[in-house]
Amino acid sequence: VLSNRGLSHLWSIARRHVYEYPAEDQLTATLLQHGDTLGVIFCESPAMKKVLRILAPSNRRELALALGLVRPAAQTARHFQREDLLRGDVALVFDDDVINMLKELLGCSE
């Protein structure tokens, strides 16, 4: 579970391609299941740690479901007006906000 910045760091220091890492890693799963998430983007909040301890995700799919339960951006969709974006009147807090802004400015759907 890494941000784009985290992934770029991984790509720059790793000796193997990111897709060569195993899809399931028991040591990582155990850390997440115990709430040992310091430095893991989107997993550091007390609420996320509690969800991880309760759900005990063991693979990527289960982790994605756990993340979806806690992230506030996933609960409410915000729509930005092009004029506000161009004026800079919008604070972009979540990565979802940036994606929605780009979709509006570029006039695309995905």
N, C-alpha and C positions, 0 to 999 in steps of 0.2 A: 504494500500500500504506500505508494510514493506519489508526490506531486510531480508535475512536469520538470521542475527544477531538480528534484531528487532523482528522477529518472536520468536526466542529462548528466548528473554527477556519476551515477552508476555506470552509464555508458562510457564515460571518460576514464574511469579507473578499473573497470572490470576486464578480466582476461578472457571472458567468454561473452557471447551475445546474450542479451537479456532473455531471449526466447529459449535459451539452453538451460535456464534454471528450471527446477522441477515445478510442476503445477501444484503439487501438494508437498508441504514440508512440515513434518511433525514437530520439529523444534520451534519453528515460527508459530505454528498453530498453538502449541503449548504456551508460548509467551503471550499471545493474544488472549487465550482462554483465561489466563491468570491476570489479565489487565496490565501486563508489563509492556506499556506502549509508549514510553517516553521517547520522543523524537519521531513517532510515526504519525504522519499527517492525517488528520481527521479522526484519529483514535485516542487522542490525549485527554479529552474532556472527561470529567467524572461520569457524566451520563453515558458516554460511549464505553468507558471501562466497565461500567455496571452491565450494560447490554452484552458486552463481550463475555463477561464472566457468566452471565445467565444463559446465553445462547451457545456458548462454547463452539464457535465456528471452527470447522476442520478443513475447509477448502475455500477457494476463491468465491464460489457462488454463495456459500453461507456467509462469508465475510461481507460481500456486497449487499446481501439482504440486511445484515446487521447495521451497516452504514446507512442504508436507506431509512431505517427506523429513527435515527438520531439527527441527521443533518438537517438543519432548519431550511436550507435552500430547497431541499427536496419536498418540503411540506407546502410551500407557497410559491407559486410561479409569479414572477414579477415581469411586467411588460414595460419596456422603455420606449418613449417617444423619440423619434429621430432628432427633433429639434433640441430636446433636452440633452441628448448625448453629444450633439455637436457643440452646444454651449458649455458642456462640462458640468451640468447641474446634477449629475447623478453620482452617488458613491457606489463603487463596485466593491462589494465585500466578498462575495462567493465566486468561485470559478464559474458557476452556472450563470451569474450575472454577466460575466465577460462573454460567455458563449452567446447569451441572448442579445447583448449589445452588438456583437459582431454580426449576428444573423440580421438584426435590424439595419445596421449600417450597410451591409453588403447585399441586402435584399435576397437572402437565401433562406431555405427552410432547415437545413442541417449543416 
